[in-house]
């Protein structure tokens, strides 16, 4: 018995098509840019007032749309301002 090697056709080589890596990198960059844009837009409207003065400004801005909520905000801000002076 002899050790003979047998080959069946050419060995399979995986070749990446020309430009595929550029396309993949470009697609990844585009997806990341869209994700950043989405996060920026979601966070843009999340400004929360932190001081009683900011709450009063917010109440003034929304008074024409939601007068009841604006009056509640105004009352809470004035209570907080009154409590600070004590």
N, C-alpha and C positions, 0 to 999 in steps of 0.2 A: 504494500500500500504506500502511496505517495501523498504528500501534502500538495495538492494542486489548488490553486486559487481560481475561483470562477467569477467572472464578471458578467452581469446581466445588464447590458446597456451602459449608458453613461451614469456616473454618480449624480444624484440629484443635488443641485446647488440652488439655494434660495437667493435670488437676487432681488434687491429692492428696485422697483422701477425708477427711472430718472425723474427727479423732481418730486417724488413722493414725500421725502423728508421735508422739503421746503413747504409743500402743501400742508403736511401735518403740523409743522411748527406754526405756520400762518393761521391755521384753523384754531390751534390752541391759544394763540395770542388773541384772536378775535373773540373767542369764548370768554377768556379772562377779562378782556376789556368790557364785554357786555355784562359780565357779573359785577364788575366794579361800578359800572353805570347804574345797574339795578340797585346795588347797595347804597350808592350816593342818592338816588332818587327816593328810596325808602327812608333814609335817614334825614333827608332835607326837611320833611314835614314834621319831624319829631322834636321840635324845640319846645321844651317844657319850661314854663316860668318857675323861677327858683326863689324870687323875693316877692313880698307883697306888692311892690311897685310894678313888677312885671305882670303880676296877676291883674292889677288894675288896668294896665295897658291892654292886656288880652281881653278883659271884659269890655273895654271900650271898642275894640276891633270887632267883636262878635255880637255886640248889642243889637244891631239891625237884623241879624239872622236868628238869634236865640236870646230874646230879652230876659226870659226867666232864668236861664243858666247864667247869663251875664250878671244879673242882680245877685244871685247866689255867690258867684265868684267875688263880686265887689264886697259883699257883706263879710265873707271869709277873710278877704285881704284887710279890710278895715279892722276886723277883730284882731287879726295878727299884728297889725300896726299898733293898735291900742295896747296889746299885751307886751309889746317890745318896750314901750315907754315906762312901764311900771317898774 
